[in-house]
Amino acid sequence: MWLDFFWAFVIGGGLCALAQVAMDKTPFFVSSAHILVAVVLFGEVLGFFGLYHHLIRLAGMGAAVPLCGFGNSLIEGVFAAMGRDGLLGVLTGGLSAGAAGLDAVIIIGFFSAIFLKPKG
């Protein structure tokens, strides 16, 4: 059990640290939004080639929770929907796979804005 925690911390922390270093060290014309999109695409590419699954098996939620894990879940949703719906699954698979996480973010953000004082 402790080894699972260790790998989740090392892999998840390493992925987040790499993204943070990339955001800190890139030139001024590359914004942090560009880096975050690149991290999602990184997870999608690894998922497309079937490599991200091995990372999740090793690190568990340490690899599934960061933003590249979201990209991986999008591509897995696309593959599942393509098997079920054909070419239409390319358009619908990512949306259905990421819907629960996006709904949670929207609902939590909404209630946070109601009960807390947003700055801006």
N, C-alpha and C positions, 0 to 999 in steps of 0.2 A: 504494500500500500504506500509506504513512504517513497519508494522508487517511482511510483506513478506521480506523486506530488512533485518530486524532483524534476522529472522529465517535462511535466506540464509547465512548471515554473521556468525551466531553462529554455524550452522551445518557444513557449508563449512570450516570455520576456525577451528572448532573442529576436523574434519577429517584430515585436513592438519597438525594441531598441533600434533595429535596423531602419524602420520607418521613421523614427524620431531623428536619427542621425541624418537620414536623407533629407528630412524637412529642414534641419538646421544648417546643412552644408551646401544646399543647392543655391544657384545664383538667384538674384532678385526677381527675374522674370519667370521663374518656376515657383508657383505658389504651393502652399501646403495642400490645397485641393488637388493639384496635379499629382502630387505624391500619393495621396490617398486613393485616387483613381488607379494609379499604377499598382498599388498594393492589391486592390480588388482584382485587377487584371492578372497579376502574378498568381493569385489563388485560382483564378479561372483557368489559366494556362496549365498550371500543375494538375488541376482537377481534370482537364481535358485529356492529358496524357496519362492519367491514372496514378500520378505520383503523390498527390495530396492525401489520398486515402492512407498511405503508409505513414505519413506524418501524423495524421489523426490517430492511427492505431498506436503509435509510440507515445504521443503527448496527450491524447485525449482532448479535454476541453482547452488545454493550453494551445492547441492548434486550431480548434473549431471556433473559438470565441473571437480571436482577432479579425480584423477586416478582411484578410486574405481567406479566412474560413467562410466569410459571407460570399466571397466570389466563388469559392468551391461549391457551396450549397446552391448557388445560382446555376452553375453548369451541370450539377447533378440533377437539378429540376428540369433543365432543358433536355437532358438525355432521357429521363423518365417520360417526359411528355412526348418526346419524339417517338419513343417506342409505342406509346399509347395512341397519339393523335397524328403521327406523321409529321409533315413539314410545319403544320400549324403549331406544333409543340415548341418550335424555336421561338415563337412569339409569346406563348403562354406559360412555358415551363418555368422560366426564371421568376416570373411574377408570382406564380403559385408557391414556389419553393421559398421565396423570401417574404411572403405575405405576413406570416406570424411575427417575425422579428420586426418588420417595419410597422405593423400595427401596434406592437408593444412600445416602440419608440415614440410613435405619434401620441398614444394615450398617455404615457408617462410624461412626455413633454407638455401636453395639454394641461394635465393636473398640476404639474410643477409650476406652470405659468399662472394658474389660478391661485394656488396657495402660497407661492413665493413671490417676491418682488423682482421681476426681470429687469435687467439694466439695458434698456435700449428699446 
